[in-house]
């Protein structure tokens, strides 16, 4: 089966890809190295900075994806910066050395690699240093950001603190100046319990060498960079990370690249009809299925909610339909990200989400609706507060039926901020409370004047 599926990658092509693999005695894929001519050309043009990302499948096999990085790389497309795929037999020194040696054999430009960016859990650093002796190995800003995001969720810090930390992290990553990194470091020190703080490795924020490799980007460029890598890693997880069969995952991934490449002639992959079913399990759902699910959600919204409430939720659903969303689950809650700030969703009734829309209106937001859409479910009455159910919210129709006003937007923003500040003040030490209260007091006096008593 492995040989049959992988040989599909070597069909007649003017520029066939490099594909090396080994199969075990049980006919299972043991190792794989893949690089198309286009990928080889990209690396030859931009070899200075190499970004390595690892994706694990349910059976414990790991896919190494090499991507080019740096100021000169201006490539569009989810996987346009990917220049090499490899699956080592084992993640030990011998297996990784063999993988890197194959990469170097087919890519003479490896000698020009100056920097290699890796994730915090990348342990075989000695092997990497031995195979690339002239390159500097650094933690990547993207992987540090993902590491901290995951830790914020794991530590169960409470929604207000979690939201403040995530917002500060996002802002800092888009403007990684020494001052902003120091502020984030200080914020972590004040918000994270001392016993848990070492788990975050916050000293990384003060390692200027890490951030010099990222700081050259403007705020807009940083935002696009992180969003692009988020989509790239999501695609890798969708096709390889969710499939126990390594061969099926790789065929599905390469098929996706072939269909979504700006230069389709550069990729040599085409599935025969008898093998099309191999990729269906992990391919995106067909438009007909998606339309049916969305229609059922719309019907449930119209049947259960008041008219204005349904319109608000349908607006959120429209965002979901036009966005790429990433869903990951834990034991009790589901994390949903629509290429924006990450939010925490509690799907069990009454459904809740940490996003601004849900906190302001207590209505199903785009994140809750994305969960329903992904699970082919519809809105249930017990997922909605009583005041929003049809026939019970006539007094709100006039407010929500009118056009959105800037005053209302400001009022909701201030109310949400007030709640966050209040929660932070209630859960800090007396010394920290006095310091924060004094800061707020000075800010209020500077706006209104000390001659008026300002209530905080």
C-alpha positions as CSV (number, residue, x, y, z in Angstrom):
1,X,0.0,0.0,0.0
2,X,2.8,2.4,0.9
3,X,4.7,1.8,-2.4
4,X,1.5,2.1,-4.4
5,X,0.5,5.4,-2.9
6,X,4.0,7.0,-3.0
7,X,4.7,5.9,-6.5
8,X,1.7,8.1,-7.5
9,X,4.0,11.0,-6.7
10,X,6.5,10.0,-9.5
11,X,4.2,10.1,-12.5
12,X,5.5,11.4,-15.8
13,X,6.5,15.1,-15.4
14,X,9.0,17.3,-17.2
15,X,10.6,18.1,-13.8
16,X,10.0,15.1,-11.5
17,X,10.5,15.7,-7.7
18,X,13.1,14.2,-5.5
19,X,11.5,11.4,-3.5
20,X,13.4,9.0,-1.4
21,X,11.8,6.6,1.1
22,X,12.3,3.4,2.9
23,X,9.7,0.8,3.8
24,X,9.8,-1.5,6.8
25,X,9.3,-5.3,6.7
26,X,5.6,-4.7,7.4
27,X,5.3,-2.6,4.3
28,X,4.9,0.6,6.4
29,X,6.7,3.8,5.5
30,X,9.8,4.1,7.6
31,X,11.5,7.3,6.2
32,X,10.7,9.9,3.5
33,X,12.4,12.8,1.9
34,X,10.5,14.9,-0.6
35,X,11.4,18.1,-2.6
36,X,10.0,19.4,-5.8
37,X,12.1,21.3,-8.3
38,X,10.2,24.4,-7.4
39,X,11.0,23.9,-3.7
40,X,14.7,23.3,-4.5
41,X,14.8,26.5,-6.5
42,X,13.2,28.5,-3.7
43,X,15.8,27.3,-1.2
44,X,18.7,28.0,-3.7
45,X,17.5,31.6,-3.9
46,X,16.8,32.1,-0.1
47,X,19.1,29.8,1.9
48,X,20.3,32.2,4.6
49,X,17.6,31.5,7.2
50,X,15.9,28.1,7.6
51,X,12.8,27.7,9.7
52,X,12.1,24.1,10.9
53,X,8.6,23.1,12.0
54,X,7.6,19.6,13.3
55,X,4.2,18.0,13.0
56,X,3.4,14.8,14.8
57,X,0.7,12.3,13.6
58,X,-1.4,10.1,16.0
59,X,1.0,7.2,15.6
60,X,4.0,9.3,16.8
61,X,5.7,9.8,13.4
62,X,7.0,13.3,12.9
63,X,7.1,15.4,9.7
64,X,9.9,17.9,9.5
65,X,9.0,20.9,7.3
66,X,11.8,23.2,6.2
67,X,10.8,26.7,5.3
68,X,12.8,29.7,4.1
69,X,12.6,32.9,6.2
70,X,14.1,36.4,6.3
71,X,13.8,39.9,4.8
72,X,14.3,38.8,1.2
73,X,11.6,36.2,1.2
74,X,8.4,37.7,-0.3
75,X,6.3,34.6,-1.3
76,X,2.5,34.4,-1.3
77,X,0.7,31.2,-0.6
78,X,0.2,28.9,2.4
79,X,3.1,26.6,1.7
80,X,5.0,28.7,-0.8
81,X,8.0,29.0,1.7
82,X,8.2,25.2,2.3
83,X,11.3,23.9,0.6
84,X,11.6,20.3,2.0
85,X,9.6,17.6,3.7
86,X,11.2,14.8,5.7
87,X,10.1,11.9,8.0
88,X,13.0,10.4,9.9
89,X,12.9,6.8,11.0
90,X,13.5,7.9,14.6
91,X,14.0,11.3,16.3
92,X,17.4,10.3,17.6
93,X,20.8,11.6,16.6
94,X,21.3,8.9,13.9
95,X,17.9,9.3,12.3
96,X,18.1,13.1,12.2
97,X,21.7,13.1,11.0
98,X,20.7,10.9,8.1
99,X,17.8,13.2,7.3
100,X,20.0,16.4,7.3
101,X,22.6,14.6,5.2
102,X,20.1,13.7,2.5
103,X,18.9,17.3,2.5
104,X,22.4,18.6,2.1
105,X,23.2,16.1,-0.7
106,X,20.4,17.5,-2.9
107,X,20.8,21.2,-1.9
108,X,24.3,22.5,-2.3
109,X,23.1,25.9,-1.1
110,X,23.0,24.5,2.5
111,X,26.5,25.9,3.0
112,X,25.0,29.4,2.9
113,X,22.6,28.8,5.8
114,X,23.4,31.4,8.5
115,X,20.5,30.9,10.9
116,X,18.2,28.0,11.8
117,X,15.0,28.8,13.7
118,X,13.5,26.0,15.8
119,X,10.8,25.4,18.4
120,X,11.4,25.4,22.2
121,X,11.0,21.6,22.4
122,X,13.7,20.9,19.7
123,X,16.1,18.7,21.7
124,X,18.6,17.4,19.1
125,X,20.6,20.7,18.9
126,X,24.0,19.0,18.9
127,X,23.1,17.0,15.8
128,X,21.9,20.2,14.1
129,X,25.1,22.1,15.1
130,X,27.2,19.2,13.8
131,X,25.4,19.1,10.4
132,X,25.3,22.9,10.0
133,X,28.5,24.0,11.8
134,X,28.4,27.6,10.4
135,X,24.8,28.2,11.2
136,X,23.4,29.9,14.4
137,X,20.5,28.0,16.0
138,X,17.8,30.2,17.5
139,X,14.3,29.8,18.9
140,X,11.8,31.2,16.5
141,X,9.5,34.1,17.5
142,X,6.5,32.2,16.1
143,X,7.1,29.1,18.2
144,X,7.7,31.1,21.3
145,X,4.4,32.9,20.8
146,X,2.6,29.5,20.3
147,X,4.4,28.1,23.4
148,X,3.3,31.1,25.6
149,X,-0.3,30.9,24.2
150,X,-0.5,27.2,25.2
151,X,0.9,27.9,28.6
152,X,-1.7,30.7,29.3
153,X,-4.5,28.2,28.6
154,X,-2.9,25.4,30.6
155,X,-2.4,27.5,33.8
156,X,-6.1,28.3,34.2
157,X,-5.4,31.9,35.1
158,X,-8.9,33.1,34.8
159,X,-10.6,34.7,31.8
160,X,-9.7,38.4,32.5
161,X,-6.0,37.7,33.2
162,X,-5.8,35.3,30.2
163,X,-7.3,37.9,27.9
164,X,-4.9,40.6,29.0
165,X,-1.9,38.3,28.6
166,X,-3.0,37.2,25.1
167,X,-3.6,40.7,23.9
168,X,-0.2,41.9,25.3
169,X,1.5,38.9,23.7
170,X,-0.1,39.6,20.3
171,X,0.9,43.3,20.5
172,X,4.4,42.5,21.5
173,X,5.0,39.9,18.8
174,X,3.9,42.5,16.2
175,X,6.4,45.1,17.6
176,X,9.1,43.2,19.3
177,X,11.2,46.1,20.5
178,X,13.4,45.7,23.6
179,X,11.0,48.0,25.6
180,X,7.9,46.0,24.6
181,X,9.5,42.7,25.4
182,X,10.6,44.0,28.8
183,X,7.0,45.2,29.5
184,X,5.6,41.8,28.6
185,X,8.2,40.2,30.9
186,X,7.2,42.5,33.7
187,X,3.5,41.7,33.1
188,X,4.1,38.0,33.2
189,X,6.0,38.4,36.5
190,X,3.1,40.3,38.0
191,X,0.2,38.1,36.7
192,X,1.7,34.6,36.9
193,X,2.1,32.9,40.3
194,X,5.8,32.6,41.3
195,X,5.5,28.8,41.5
196,X,4.3,28.6,37.9
197,X,6.4,31.4,36.3
198,X,9.4,29.1,35.5
199,X,7.2,27.1,33.2
200,X,6.9,30.0,30.9
201,X,10.6,30.5,30.4
202,X,10.0,34.3,30.3
203,X,13.7,34.9,30.1
204,X,13.4,34.2,26.4
205,X,11.8,37.6,26.1
206,X,15.0,39.2,27.3
207,X,17.3,37.3,24.9
208,X,17.9,40.0,22.3
209,X,19.5,37.7,19.8
210,X,16.3,35.8,19.4
211,X,14.3,38.9,18.5
212,X,16.9,40.5,16.2
213,X,16.0,37.8,13.7
214,X,12.4,39.0,13.8
215,X,12.5,42.7,14.7
216,X,13.2,44.0,11.2
217,X,9.5,43.4,10.3
218,X,7.0,46.3,10.6
219,X,3.8,45.8,12.6
220,X,1.9,45.0,9.4
221,X,4.6,42.6,8.2
222,X,4.7,40.9,11.5
223,X,1.0,40.4,11.5
224,X,1.0,38.9,8.0
225,X,4.0,36.7,9.0
226,X,2.3,35.2,12.0
227,X,-1.0,34.7,10.2
228,X,0.8,33.0,7.3
229,X,2.7,30.6,9.6
230,X,-0.6,30.0,11.5
231,X,-2.3,28.9,8.3
232,X,0.8,26.9,7.2
233,X,1.0,24.9,10.4
234,X,-2.8,24.4,10.4
235,X,-2.6,22.9,6.9
236,X,0.3,20.6,8.0
237,X,-1.7,19.5,11.1
238,X,-4.9,19.0,9.1
239,X,-3.4,16.7,6.5
240,X,-0.5,15.0,8.4
241,X,-1.2,15.5,12.0
242,X,-4.7,14.0,12.1
243,X,-4.0,10.9,9.9
244,X,-2.6,7.7,11.5
245,X,-1.5,6.5,8.0
246,X,1.7,8.3,7.2
247,X,1.4,7.6,3.5
248,X,-2.2,8.8,3.3
249,X,-1.2,12.0,5.1
250,X,1.7,12.8,2.8
251,X,-0.3,12.1,-0.3
252,X,-3.1,14.3,0.9
253,X,-0.7,17.1,1.8
254,X,1.1,17.0,-1.5
255,X,-2.1,16.9,-3.4
256,X,-3.2,20.0,-1.5
257,X,0.0,21.7,-2.5
258,X,-0.5,20.7,-6.1
259,X,-4.0,22.2,-6.2
260,X,-3.1,25.4,-4.3
261,X,0.2,26.2,-5.9
262,X,0.6,29.4,-7.9
263,X,2.9,27.4,-10.2
264,X,1.2,24.1,-10.6
265,X,3.7,22.8,-13.1
266,X,6.3,22.9,-10.3
267,X,4.6,20.1,-8.4
268,X,4.3,16.6,-9.7
269,X,1.4,14.9,-8.0
270,X,-1.8,13.5,-9.4
271,X,-4.0,10.8,-7.8
272,X,-5.5,8.1,-9.9
273,X,-9.3,7.5,-9.5
274,X,-8.9,4.4,-7.4
275,X,-6.9,6.2,-4.8
276,X,-9.0,9.3,-4.5
277,X,-10.7,8.0,-1.5
278,X,-7.4,7.9,0.4
279,X,-7.4,11.7,0.7
280,X,-11.1,12.3,1.3
281,X,-10.9,11.7,5.0
282,X,-8.7,14.7,5.6
283,X,-9.7,16.9,2.7
284,X,-11.9,20.0,3.3
285,X,-15.6,19.2,3.1
286,X,-17.4,19.6,-0.2
287,X,-19.3,22.9,-0.8
288,X,-22.6,21.1,-0.7
289,X,-22.0,19.7,2.8
290,X,-20.8,23.1,4.0
291,X,-23.9,24.8,2.5
292,X,-26.2,22.3,4.1
293,X,-24.6,22.7,7.6
294,X,-24.7,26.5,7.3
295,X,-28.4,26.5,6.2
296,X,-29.3,24.4,9.2
297,X,-27.5,26.8,11.5
298,X,-29.3,29.7,10.0
299,X,-32.7,28.0,10.4
300,X,-32.0,27.2,14.0
301,X,-31.0,30.8,14.7
302,X,-34.2,32.2,13.0
303,X,-36.4,29.6,14.9
304,X,-34.9,30.2,18.4
305,X,-33.7,33.8,18.6
306,X,-35.5,37.1,18.3
307,X,-35.1,38.9,14.9
308,X,-32.4,41.3,16.0
309,X,-30.5,38.6,17.9
310,X,-30.6,36.3,14.8
311,X,-29.3,39.1,12.6
312,X,-26.3,39.7,15.0
313,X,-25.5,36.0,15.0
314,X,-25.9,35.6,11.3
315,X,-23.3,38.4,10.9
316,X,-20.9,36.4,13.0
317,X,-21.7,33.3,10.9
318,X,-20.9,35.2,7.7
319,X,-17.4,35.8,9.1
320,X,-17.0,32.1,9.8
321,X,-18.0,31.2,6.3
322,X,-15.3,33.5,4.8
323,X,-12.6,32.6,7.3
324,X,-10.1,29.8,7.9
325,X,-10.7,28.4,11.4
326,X,-8.6,26.2,13.6
327,X,-10.2,24.0,16.2
328,X,-8.5,22.2,19.0
329,X,-10.1,20.5,22.0
330,X,-9.1,19.7,25.6
331,X,-10.9,17.7,28.2
332,X,-13.6,20.3,29.0
333,X,-13.2,23.2,26.6
334,X,-12.6,23.9,22.9
335,X,-10.1,26.4,21.6
336,X,-11.2,28.2,18.3
337,X,-9.1,30.6,16.3
338,X,-10.3,32.4,13.1
339,X,-7.0,34.0,12.2
340,X,-7.4,36.6,14.9
341,X,-7.0,36.7,18.7
342,X,-7.4,33.2,20.2
343,X,-10.5,32.8,22.3
344,X,-11.7,30.1,24.8
345,X,-15.1,28.5,24.0
346,X,-17.3,26.5,26.4
347,X,-19.5,24.6,24.0
348,X,-21.7,22.9,26.7
349,X,-24.9,24.8,27.5
350,X,-25.0,27.6,28.3
351,X,-22.4,28.2,25.6
352,X,-19.8,30.9,26.4
353,X,-16.8,32.5,24.7
354,X,-14.1,34.9,25.8
355,X,-14.5,37.1,22.7
356,X,-15.8,40.7,22.8
357,X,-19.0,40.0,21.0
358,X,-20.1,37.2,23.3
359,X,-19.1,39.1,26.4
360,X,-21.1,42.2,25.3
361,X,-24.2,40.5,24.0
362,X,-24.2,37.0,25.5
363,X,-25.1,35.6,22.1
364,X,-23.6,32.8,20.0
365,X,-20.5,34.4,18.4
366,X,-18.5,33.3,15.3
367,X,-16.4,31.0,17.5
368,X,-19.3,29.1,19.0
369,X,-21.0,29.0,15.5
370,X,-17.7,27.6,14.1
371,X,-17.8,24.8,16.6
372,X,-21.4,24.0,15.7
373,X,-20.5,24.1,12.0
374,X,-17.5,21.8,12.4
375,X,-19.5,19.3,14.4
376,X,-22.6,19.5,12.1
377,X,-24.7,20.7,15.0
378,X,-27.4,23.4,15.3
379,X,-28.2,26.0,18.0
380,X,-30.2,24.6,20.9
381,X,-32.5,26.7,23.1
382,X,-30.5,25.9,26.3
383,X,-27.4,27.5,24.7
384,X,-29.1,30.9,24.7
385,X,-29.8,33.1,27.8
386,X,-33.6,33.4,28.5
387,X,-33.7,37.1,27.6
388,X,-32.7,36.4,24.0
389,X,-35.1,33.6,23.2
390,X,-37.9,34.3,20.8
391,X,-40.9,36.1,22.5
392,X,-38.9,37.0,25.6
393,X,-36.9,40.0,24.5
394,X,-39.3,42.5,23.0
395,X,-37.9,45.3,25.0
396,X,-34.5,44.9,23.3
397,X,-35.8,45.1,19.8
398,X,-35.7,48.8,19.5
399,X,-32.1,48.9,20.7
400,X,-30.8,46.1,18.5
401,X,-33.0,47.0,15.5
402,X,-31.4,50.5,15.3
403,X,-28.1,51.1,13.6
404,X,-24.9,50.6,15.5
405,X,-23.7,53.8,17.1
406,X,-20.2,54.8,18.1
407,X,-21.5,55.8,21.6
408,X,-22.8,52.2,22.2
409,X,-19.5,50.8,20.9
410,X,-17.6,53.0,23.4
411,X,-19.9,52.1,26.2
412,X,-19.4,48.4,25.7
413,X,-15.6,48.8,25.3
414,X,-15.4,50.8,28.5
415,X,-17.7,48.3,30.4
416,X,-15.5,45.4,29.3
417,X,-12.3,47.2,30.2
418,X,-13.8,48.1,33.6
419,X,-14.6,44.5,34.3
420,X,-11.1,43.4,33.4
421,X,-9.4,46.0,35.6
422,X,-11.8,45.2,38.5
423,X,-11.0,41.5,38.3
424,X,-7.2,42.2,38.2
425,X,-7.5,44.5,41.3
426,X,-9.5,42.0,43.3
427,X,-7.0,39.1,42.8
428,X,-3.7,40.8,43.4
429,X,-1.8,41.3,46.6
430,X,-2.3,44.4,48.8
431,X,1.1,45.8,47.7
432,X,0.3,45.3,44.1
433,X,-3.2,46.7,44.6
434,X,-1.8,49.9,46.1
435,X,0.6,50.3,43.2
436,X,-2.0,49.7,40.5
437,X,-4.6,51.9,42.3
438,X,-2.0,54.7,42.5
439,X,-1.4,54.4,38.8
440,X,-5.1,54.6,38.0
441,X,-5.5,57.5,40.4
442,X,-2.8,59.5,38.6
443,X,-4.3,58.7,35.2
444,X,-7.7,59.8,36.3
445,X,-6.4,63.0,37.8
446,X,-4.5,63.9,34.7
447,X,-7.7,63.5,32.6
448,X,-10.2,65.3,34.9
449,X,-8.1,67.2,37.4
450,X,-7.4,66.5,41.1
451,X,-9.9,69.2,42.0
452,X,-12.7,66.7,41.2
453,X,-13.2,63.5,43.1
454,X,-13.0,60.7,40.5
455,X,-14.6,57.4,41.4
456,X,-12.6,54.4,40.3
